[in-house]
């Protein structure tokens, strides 16, 4: 193909493309037109204007483009389109659709506006939001009131003339019939041609043509239809053109505060200088609505005084609870982010509301809009901002990235531990509850623990108290060894703190975190410190100490019982070989081989010695009182404790004896098993005997149950001091530790005339230990 033929084909195709663009009206757009025309938006109703998506060439921002082709267009429609372009340029109001550009070319008319969606489209509203759009209705009424106040009649007022921005704001548009001095009849006639056609929706009523009806009566009726649409869709749950508008039935859905106004708008009378739309917006229903109050103030924030701003932001968090979430996230938050940039106190004032709304964003939106601001504010030196951030950390911590927390936010927060301002230090300590689960283990163990222990020396008592509580709260996030060591240090300091609430907090924290410690740590470290608090000067601390002491006693008991059960299980039903039995007690204080945990090696041998002395004393007493005494077998003191069977403890006495009622103890008079007057039966001689016989009869000579006091204590070295000895001497003790009776020189008083006399025990001087006794103590290196 030659070069000339190629150029000819190319020109032909370009001409064909121009013709195609001319058919849709785009071919004659000038190069200076700063927008790209995009795809068409499908509308759920029939309208002669075509809505298309568009982008701005300069920055790629999205816009909406309204296009009306001139082909086959009547002269009246052309005049309406030109009027729409003119009014779009002329009317400037917050709640009127903002126009970027407009253009009339050979192919048609173009109006470029901010990105909007017709209210009657399904995507214009949130399906989950079932609250009536009171704020949107207020915006539309404000815009219409502005048009009327300017001397214009809108002509197409109604749900079809309302457009919704990407933030959910209502905007008034469709100014095809908007003009001054319009005739009511002409407006109603042209409305049928210009207004979108919606199946099943009512047409303007005939009474709007009455002589008493105002020129703007068509607008007032349209405002009533918008009111019925807003409250009717909220009640029924239907959206867009799915809702069937019925002015008679829908009146029941109107709030009682607006029903009279609704009726006045639906059937308007003479105005007499009034502006009915603005009068409706001044009703308490609108003026006291939380959303309207918040949005109205934020819209004029730049002209408000400092006092007004302080009062507003102080109550803002309470207002937000009554505002729908879409309005919070899409409308209020952008205003607050803009206000935060203002210098001065406003940055700290708006921060709590920003953080509260930010928690309701999706993770992607929070990361895009709020997270960079949070990281930036943590680095700010303003204490008010830092305090607000720390106080709101619990609500937003889940939305922050781990890397941002570890690398940007927490390093800035560490300065708060040494801040000279007490509230900042306290808020920093409290924030650890939220920071620690998200921090790396290296940071926690290397920095956080040291800072927390150091805080226990803070001069502020409330900070020390919060440090104790914080330590208990984060203990579950630490390794067992670190948690045990840290809690021990912090709780020890807390239990000795001069501030009573701090001591009480330490006790309560110990009770809540007792599982961190072992039974040995509880018994040897923690319980002694609790006992010191039993006599605390503060009654609340003392009562708490008693309660915690009881709780930890049960905990220690449970742990010990688990150890015993484990020891029995490991010993295969309690059968332990001789090597294990001879090994003595285990490291936890209990003997191996199933021996009682409460006896150590010393306790076992001493127990054997004591029990042997009791048995020998009992046999000697029976020998002295019985006509036919039986010889008591002796037992060598060198017998191994491991081979000695357990002996039962002596039975409890039948009746407690007060010290004041008992006679003075004399040498050789111990706990009697039976008196000399009551040895007639074996049964009576067993046990502790009769209290009245042993202690009540003066001068009675009871047999010694423990042996002589001096002889018993001889085994352990120095004997305790005795009363002045009576005449007589103690018998010499043999190597078998058996006691021999000797005749006594003093005669005891007779308890009963018929009772046989028992051979008294002679008193002797204490003897030295025998060889076996010396061997006994050698076992303990004494």
Secondary structure, 3 states (H helix, E strand, C coil): CCHHHHHHHHHHHHHHHHHHHHHHCCCCCCCCCCEEEEEECCCCCECCCEEEEEEECCCCCEEEEEEEECCCCCHHHHHHHHHHHHHHHHCCCCCECCEEEEEECCCEEEEEEECEEECCCHHHCCCCCCCCCHHHHHHHHHHHHHHHHCCEECCCCCHHHEEEECCCCEEECCCCCCEECCCHHHHHHHHHHHCCECCCCCCCCHHHHCCCCCCCHHHHHHHHHHHHHHHHHHHHCCCHHHCCCCCCCHHHHCCHHHHHHHHHHHCCCCCCCCCHHHHHHCCHHHHCCHHHHHHHHHHCHHHCCHHHHHHHHHHHHHHHCCCCHHHHHHHHHHHHHHHHCCCCCHHHHHHHHHHHHHCCCCHHHHHHHCHHHHHHHHCCCCHHHHHHHHHCHHHHHHHCCHHHHHHHHHHHHHHHHHCCCHHHHHHHHHHHHHHHHHCCHHHHHHHHHHHHHHHCCCCCHHHHHHHHHHHHHHHHHCCHHHHHHHHHHHHHHHHCCCCHHHHHHHHHHHHHCHHHCCHHHHHHHHHHHHHHHHHCCCHHHHHHHHHHHHHHHHHHHHHHHHHHHHHHHHCCCCCCCHHHHHCCECCCCCECCCCCCCCCHHHHHHHHHHHHHHHHHHHHHHHHHCCCCCCCCCCCCCCCHHHCCCCCCCCCCCCCCCCCCCCCCCCCCCCCCCCCCCCCCHHHHCCCCCHHHHHHCCCCCCCCCCCCHHHHHHCCCCCCCCCCCCCCCCCCCCCCCCCCCCCCCCCCCCCCCCCCCCCCCCCCCCCCCCHHHHHHHHCCCC
